[in-house]
Amino acid sequence: MKQITDTVNNFLALLVGIGLICFASFIFLLASARLSNSRLGVLLAQSAGETALMARTESLSFWGQVGSEVAAGLGYGREPLSTGGVSPSVTPVVIVATAAPAPQGGGAQPTATPIPTSFVRSSPYSEGGLLLWRGLDSNSQPLPLGVNLEQVQQQASFALTQNAGDLLALWLMKKVNECRPVYDEMVQANYQDPTQADIIRTAADTLITRCNPRLFAAYANKRWAELSKWTSQVPINEGEAAQLLDGLQLTVDGKIDGPARAMRPEDHVQVTVQAIPEFGLTSRTFVLSVATVDQLLGADQWNVNSGPYKVGSGSLYPANPPEPSLPSDADLTPPVIAGGGQTVGPAAPVTSPGKYVVQSGDTVYSIARKLNVSPEALITANQNTLGFNPNYITPGQELIIP
């Protein structure tokens, strides 16, 4: 028996060794070809990328299906967003890259969605899409560039290819489609044209307030439009420099005027704001006085032909942006399939005017989302009913709708 075990182990070790040698040789060949910018390198890079993407997608699809079948066999339900009960949550799976998204805009044409034959609240893939919608990666850590609508759409589309009745994926697609017209208006406007700055600023504000406050592309496009309008002034109003450049990276170029060596406050230097290629935003170059640069970077803290230097202590993106809108329980409640195959909405709880009857699985916060009121207002209006612990509610309780 020991001899058989040793033989199998040696054979497996040999296979692993051969595989590692082949992989290392392939990487060496690919790197050499790419460095020489050869046609072979391009073909190998494309082949490797497509093979890796296909293998990863197929693997995730297969094991996700196996996991779903095993979970169904064990009797587990899918209640990932439920705040009550003890049912296990679904582990989110993100299938799109989140490290360095391509410039956004001009989204793919919508594809036909298969007609659902059954519904689920969510799946690992749509839960991954919800993470992206919240500006988080697969480890629930903030993405450095915030929400990318293309990634959310790709993730939700993949979830729908696995199950056309994935309610969370359908909700995500709805949110992306609502944001898309305003987003396209923002990115298709020319931020380098000062006359279009107001168009971009209005669209960006709409996206931040009505779509998703973690859409960092809106903050960046808005600032670049403001910079374009500001630098088009002759002369530039340098009193606005601290506000418009706060949190940005500057490089200081050469002097424009003044003595060759002396640096006086009234002299001028050329400065450049670094680009943000992820959002398709190019660098901006303009002229400021030495006195203003001293104010921005600190006297004796900079030199000509050097940088980059960060302006101020702020940031282009908010440090703690609020959560975007999230699906309510009603959004994730499977519809009732009526006779004849027609889909009708879920039965609404029995209520009287201005009142709500607590249902099984309800929480104060889910009820507040459903009724579009703040949790604080709901608690205040029902102090006598909720008592000292607003988290303890039972089915059948009648709450006043503020």
Secondary structure as the mmCIF struct_conf table of DSSP 4:
data_model
#
loop_
_struct_conf.conf_type_id
_struct_conf.id
_struct_conf.beg_label_comp_id
_struct_conf.beg_label_asym_id
_struct_conf.beg_label_seq_id
_struct_conf.end_label_comp_id
_struct_conf.end_label_asym_id
_struct_conf.end_label_seq_id
HELX_RH_AL_P HELX_RH_AL_P1 LYS A 2 LEU A 35
TURN_TY1_P TURN_TY1_P1 SER A 36 ASN A 37
HELX_RH_AL_P HELX_RH_AL_P2 ARG A 39 LEU A 74
TURN_TY1_P TURN_TY1_P2 GLY A 75 GLY A 75
TURN_TY1_P TURN_TY1_P3 PRO A 80 LEU A 81
BEND BEND1 GLY A 84 GLY A 85
HELX_LH_PP_P HELX_LH_PP_P1 SER A 87 PRO A 92
BEND BEND2 VAL A 96 VAL A 96
BEND BEND3 ALA A 99 ALA A 100
HELX_LH_PP_P HELX_LH_PP_P2 PRO A 101 GLN A 104
BEND BEND4 GLY A 106 GLY A 106
HELX_LH_PP_P HELX_LH_PP_P3 GLY A 107 PRO A 110
HELX_LH_PP_P HELX_LH_PP_P4 ALA A 112 PRO A 116
BEND BEND5 THR A 117 SER A 118
STRN STRN1 VAL A 120 VAL A 120
BEND BEND6 ARG A 121 ARG A 121
HELX_RH_AL_P HELX_RH_AL_P3 PRO A 124 TRP A 133
TURN_TY1_P TURN_TY1_P4 ARG A 134 GLY A 135
STRN STRN2 LEU A 136 LEU A 136
TURN_TY1_P TURN_TY1_P5 SER A 138 ASN A 139
BEND BEND7 SER A 140 SER A 140
HELX_LH_PP_P HELX_LH_PP_P5 GLN A 141 GLN A 141
STRN STRN3 PRO A 142 PRO A 142
HELX_LH_PP_P HELX_LH_PP_P6 LEU A 143 LEU A 143
TURN_TY1_P TURN_TY1_P6 PRO A 144 LEU A 145
HELX_RH_AL_P HELX_RH_AL_P4 LEU A 149 GLN A 162
TURN_TY1_P TURN_TY1_P7 ALA A 164 GLY A 165
STRN STRN4 ASP A 166 ASP A 166
HELX_RH_AL_P HELX_RH_AL_P5 LEU A 167 GLN A 188
BEND BEND8 ALA A 189 ALA A 189
TURN_TY1_P TURN_TY1_P8 TYR A 191 GLN A 192
BEND BEND9 ASP A 193 ASP A 193
HELX_RH_3T_P HELX_RH_3T_P1 PRO A 194 GLN A 196
HELX_RH_AL_P HELX_RH_AL_P6 ALA A 197 THR A 206
HELX_RH_PI_P HELX_RH_PI_P1 LEU A 207 CYS A 211
TURN_TY1_P TURN_TY1_P9 PRO A 213 ARG A 214
HELX_RH_AL_P HELX_RH_AL_P7 PHE A 216 THR A 231
TURN_TY1_P TURN_TY1_P10 SER A 232 SER A 232
BEND BEND10 GLN A 233 PRO A 235
HELX_RH_3T_P HELX_RH_3T_P2 GLU A 238 GLU A 240
HELX_RH_AL_P HELX_RH_AL_P8 ALA A 241 LEU A 245
TURN_TY1_P TURN_TY1_P11 ASP A 246 GLY A 247
STRN STRN5 GLN A 249 LYS A 255
BEND BEND11 ASP A 257 GLY A 258
BEND BEND12 ALA A 260 ARG A 261
TURN_TY1_P TURN_TY1_P12 PRO A 265 GLU A 266
STRN STRN6 HIS A 268 VAL A 273
HELX_LH_PP_P HELX_LH_PP_P7 GLN A 274 ALA A 275
STRN STRN7 ILE A 276 ILE A 276
HELX_RH_3T_P HELX_RH_3T_P3 PRO A 277 PHE A 279
TURN_TY1_P TURN_TY1_P13 GLY A 280 GLY A 280
STRN STRN8 LEU A 281 LEU A 281
HELX_LH_PP_P HELX_LH_PP_P8 THR A 282 SER A 283
STRN STRN9 ARG A 284 SER A 289
HELX_RH_AL_P HELX_RH_AL_P9 VAL A 290 LEU A 297
TURN_TY1_P TURN_TY1_P14 ALA A 299 ASP A 300
BEND BEND13 GLN A 301 GLN A 301
TURN_TY1_P TURN_TY1_P15 VAL A 304 ASN A 305
STRN STRN10 SER A 306 LYS A 310
BEND BEND14 GLY A 312 SER A 313
BEND BEND15 LEU A 316 TYR A 317
BEND BEND16 ALA A 319 ASN A 320
HELX_LH_PP_P HELX_LH_PP_P9 PRO A 321 GLU A 323
TURN_TY1_P TURN_TY1_P16 ASP A 329 LEU A 332
BEND BEND17 THR A 333 THR A 333
HELX_LH_PP_P HELX_LH_PP_P10 PRO A 334 PRO A 335
STRN STRN11 VAL A 336 ILE A 337
TURN_TY1_P TURN_TY1_P17 GLY A 339 GLY A 340
BEND BEND18 GLY A 341 GLY A 341
STRN STRN12 THR A 343 VAL A 344
HELX_LH_PP_P HELX_LH_PP_P11 GLY A 345 VAL A 350
TURN_TY1_P TURN_TY1_P18 PRO A 353 GLY A 354
STRN STRN13 LYS A 355 VAL A 357
TURN_TY1_P TURN_TY1_P19 SER A 360 GLY A 361
HELX_RH_AL_P HELX_RH_AL_P10 VAL A 364 LEU A 371
TURN_TY1_P TURN_TY1_P20 ASN A 372 ASN A 372
BEND BEND19 VAL A 373 VAL A 373
HELX_RH_AL_P HELX_RH_AL_P11 PRO A 375 ALA A 381
TURN_TY1_P TURN_TY1_P21 ASN A 382 ASN A 382
HELX_RH_AL_P HELX_RH_AL_P12 GLN A 383 LEU A 386
TURN_TY1_P TURN_TY1_P22 GLY A 387 PHE A 388
TURN_TY1_P TURN_TY1_P23 PRO A 390 ASN A 391
TURN_TY1_P TURN_TY1_P24 PRO A 395 GLY A 396
STRN STRN14 GLU A 398 ILE A 400
#
